[in-house]
Amino acid sequence: MTRTIDIPVPNLTGTRAVLTGGSDGIGLVLARRLVAAGADLVLPVRNRGKGEAAAAEIRAQVPGASITLHELDLSSLESVAALAAALVAEGRPIDVLVANAGVMTPPERRTTADGFELQFGTNHLGHVALVAQLMPLLRAGRARVTTQLSVAANSNAVHWDDLQWERSYHPMRAYSSSKIAVGLFALELDRRSQAGDWGITSTVSHPGIAPTNLLASRPEIGRTAESREIRLIRRLSRWGIAGTPETAALPALLAATAPDTAGGRFYGPSRFRHMSGLPAEQPLYRRLRSVEDARRIWQLSEQLAHVSFPMDGATDLDQAARRLPA
């Protein structure tokens, strides 16, 4: 069963967009839609060859597409710092940042270059460090920052007592923990921006359920065969119950570009169990509603990622917190 759904995207000519995880799947769709709307796209990629292939594919579909490749390994704070330094040296304000990249459920515990559990270090700390070090450009562009979550952020919890899963490791719980953490951080970013007049609008989105490479065979993270889950998701997608990469990209696209989206809001698919369908604003997952948890993860993340944010956003946070959606 095929359903064609879409949303309009405003003219982005003259804007600069940065998109992580844009070389395949949902990210590749986001990359194509942003440049088709006229954005100058910065595409940081871990695999240069894969990035070049993605850029060539987009240019074939969107003649004249403006895409600049940079190297980025979110599992390395050194790599994040190198990308940020390069962009800051260019000096061009950033109008849109979509934190889309991620890694999901390595069967065995793995660590980043800095010794963090791979999912927490990549999905969360890598993006925290990137946002922190791009702050001058984000503030200059009064940027929209959209963070891609997952339905997994609606289950389990942040593993506060063992953030790095050193005592025991559970792939899906560790994934949920990382996605809840990055969601809490994104919402706190919006509160601090409002309180400190940073000019940044931070939103969160989730793609629903769609067949992507997150659950496919990934030898580099120890998954030598595709998971049973991805085979089921492919069937659900064919039946029209789950989405496709095209439809799953729409919530983040809406959050990052629509003129009427608001900071601190959550966007996702609107059909059955929010697995597919047109994007719309949704109530925050219960696990994302605690302002205390958000402040806690913010402080821990600054310490772990060795970054700091402006202090002015730390004032009047109680007033900003009252604007948190119910």
Disulfide bonds with the S-S distance in Angstrom:
none
